[in-house]
Amino acid sequence: MAVRKGNRLPAWLAGNAVLKVRMKNSLQEEPAAGADRFAKPGYAFVLLLVVLGSAAVAGGCAAKEGAPPLIAATNGDIPLADAYLNMKYLANGGLLPAQGADGTPSDSDPQIVEANRFYDSVAAPGGQTTAPLTLDDWKRTFNFSARTAEESLQQWRDRTGVVVYYNQNELGLGRELGCAEFDDDPAPDGTSARGIACFVTNYGASFTDMNNALRAAAAGDHPKNTVCITYRPSLGADDAVQFYVYGRDGKRQSWAQLDTLGPRPHPYVCTNCHGGFYDTDKHLARAARFLPLDPFVLRFADEGSGAGRSQQEDRMREINALALQTPLTEAQAQLLVAMYGGGDGIHTPGRAADRVAPSGWSDSARHRDLYLTVAKPYCGTCHLAMDTTMDGAVSSPYMALESWEAFSRSGSWAATCAVSMPNAQPTGRELWRQRSEPIVIGDQSYGSAIDALLGELGVPSACGDLAGKADCRLRSDPDAVCGNAWSGTACDPESGRCALALADNAPTDPAAPTGVCRLDGSRSCPWPQECRRLDSPLVSGYDGGCFFSADATTSN
């Protein structure tokens, strides 16, 4: 497997003055602060960069009096992809066959066996012959400070710089993120090496159940799973970034479930967004990247809760400063430095992040708006981490984000209309859903992010009639296209749409149902919810709803 070494610099980041940005253990070239490589919009931060308004049922958005005229060409149809997260593992739509009583894969599945080989190859510093078997062991290995018996959860988070947020446009889950530095084994050249490790614990029974997921993350209640990433120079430049998964019980897992459809093999599932490839000869991920934390595409709890944005702003800066020490792509690194004003801003305590766009997208206010509201949140997180193809060529989606001109020439709308991008289920649903508060690009209002994308590209009707692509009743297994038998989802036989549609329609009352099920057990609820009888069914043919049990609302 040939992978081009080193980070490539797109045209919109090349040239102009550079300066040496000091980091704790390395130097990285960055544009000079006065080089005007990025332009910042002149309006204040709002929490809903990704959300851009609350969710609405199909066709339910309308422009306010005096607002720009509204375009909603796609009419609220949310097309269903044939597969998600299948860019790196293609078999079975990227999924592992469900074998266990709760939909888990078999230990004898060839991809599970391969994942265990991967863990043995990754191993751990200090002569360990396999990756840590539990999350607690992983944290000890990579120098995370444990919570003491005297500390509350919030006190531990405050002391260790842990960040809590809701990831609206990627996974639709509440998240708890922490990072640490550790002493790695010597690098291949014999020099001492310092590594970086981060864990993200996911919270939320149902995907896109924003209020319950953020509430659970803030309280530390019932984690769904934990995904981890390390930068270990001892593994060599191409193999330095590796991944780990731990289940809700804290035990190491060889798969991860990141949407309603089911489990996917590790580490293939990680490289779908972190970039890179799985090397089946070395049993390691290659050319993978950390993903910097962008506060403008996240949702936070209320201020004063301990998980508000302002209370965590400096923690996010510190985490991003660590990410900058890892082998990011040039586009990732340049945007990250620019987000903190260039120069040493990212290393300056108290320096809040700015909302920035590349110069190639700042030739007009409309192009900048489109980048910040559509291209960046729905495309940039993953595609800016994917700078190479498997044969070492520069990735075309990576280069398409260099400027409005490159993006408009790339034909990105074709992949979107084909429902192959975005390749993540929650992201795709966010892109297509209609909103009660329109997305405004310049002087034009749009009903959804996809309407904004197509409208600004001048092809508002390019996707044609989406009704057939959005109707789950037309699939061979209508319920399965919405989610597996343990997801709390269903194909509504009356509307032909997947139910329940949560997102900003997610209930604020934790006692309300967030999914549907059948009392005979043929379709059940995600852990830790339980199926209870509904006097008035939410979906025809489903006599139960998914509720949190009494012990699922306890707090740490």
C-alpha positions, 0 to 999 in steps of 0.5 A: 500500500503506497501512501504519500508521506508528509502533509500537502498544502492546497493552493489557498494555503500556499505561499505568502509569509510564514513564521515558526509557531512554537509548540511544546515539542515541535515547530510547524510552519504557519502563515504570518498573522498579517498575511490575510489568509483568512477572513472573519465574518463580522457577526457574532457567534451563535450556537447554531452554526450547524443547526441554523435553526430548529428542526421542522417537519417536512415543508414546515419552514417559512420565512419571517416577515421581511426576510429574504424569499425562501427557497425549499426546492427539495420539499423536505424529502430526506433520501435514504442511502443504500449504505453509510460509513462504507468508504473503507469497508465495502462488504455488507454496506459497511456493516457486520452481521448481527449475531448476538441477542442485542445485535452485536457481531460474532467473535468469530466474524473474520473482521472481528478476528482481524480487529484483534490482530490490529489491537495486538499490532498496536499494542501499547507503550512499555512493552505491552503486547496488546492494546489495553483491555479496558478503558481504565487500563487505557487511561492509565497507560496513556497518563490520564489523571483518575477521578479521586474518591473526594471529587465530584464529576464536575470537579474532575472535569474542571481539573483535567480539562474535559469538554462536554458537548453535543455533536449535532452534525456528525453523530448526533450524540452527547460527548465527553472529550479529554486529552493527555500527553504521555511518554511514548516508547523511543521513536524509530531513530532512537530519540525519546518521544512524547505522545498524545492521547484523546478519548471521547465517551459517547452518550445518548440512547437514540441518535439525534436525541439532542436534549437527552444526549446532552443531559446524559453527557453532562451528568455522565449517565449511561455511556454508549461507548468510548472511542480513543485515538493516540499519536505515537511517534514510536510507530513511525510517521505513517502509522503514528495515529491509531484507534481504540473502542471500548464498550459501555461496560468499559471492555475493549471492543472490536467494532463500533456502532455510530448510527441506527443501522448496526455495528461496523468493523474497527478500525475501518469505521474510524478511517471513514472520517479520520482519513487514512487506510487500513494496512492489512499487511501490518495490521495498522491504520495508516495516514490517519488524522486527529480531528480538531475541535471546532466550537462553532459546529457543536452545541453546549449546555446552558451557561452555569451548568459546567458544560456551557461554551464559555466555561469550556472555551479555554479547554477546547483551545488547549485540546486543539493545541495538542491536536496541532502537535499531531500530523494533521493535514496542512489544511487542518493545521492552517485553519486551526491556527487561523481560528485562534488569530494566527501566530501563537494565539492557539497557545495563549490562555484565554484566547477564544476561537474565531469563526474563519473561512479560507481566503478562497471562500472569502471573495464574496459574502455569499461564498463565505456564508456558504462555506461556514454554514454548509461546506465546512460543517457538512464536508470539511470535518472529514474531507480536510482529514483525507488528503490522499488516496490509497495510491498516494495521489492528492484527494479530489474532495480535499482539494475541492474545499480549497476555494469556492471556484474549486468547489463549484467545479468539483461536481459535489452536488452529484454525489449528494444527489446520489445520496453517497455523500455525506457518508454518515447517516446523522450528517446526511439527515441534517443536510437534507432536513427542512428547518423552521428558521431558514439558512440565509446566504447573502440575501437569499433564504433556504429551507435546508442546507441542501437547498442552500448548496444546490441553490448557490451552485445554480442547480436548485432542482438537480436532484430531481424527484426525491420522493422515491429515494426518501420512501422507506416503503419502497425498500426490500426491508422497510424497517431495516433501512431506518435502523436495525431491530434494536434501534427504536426506529421504524418505517412509518407505513402511512408516511413512508418516512423513518420514525421517529424523526428527532433532531430539534424535534427531540423531546425536552421531557426525559419521560417522553418516548424517543423511539418506537418498538413492538411488545412482542420483542421483534423490534426493540429499543436501544440500551438503556431504554425499555419498551413500554405499551403506548395507549396511542401508538406513534407509528402504525403497527408499533404498540410500544414506545422507547422510554428511559427506565427509572435508573437511567436518570441518576447522576454522578 
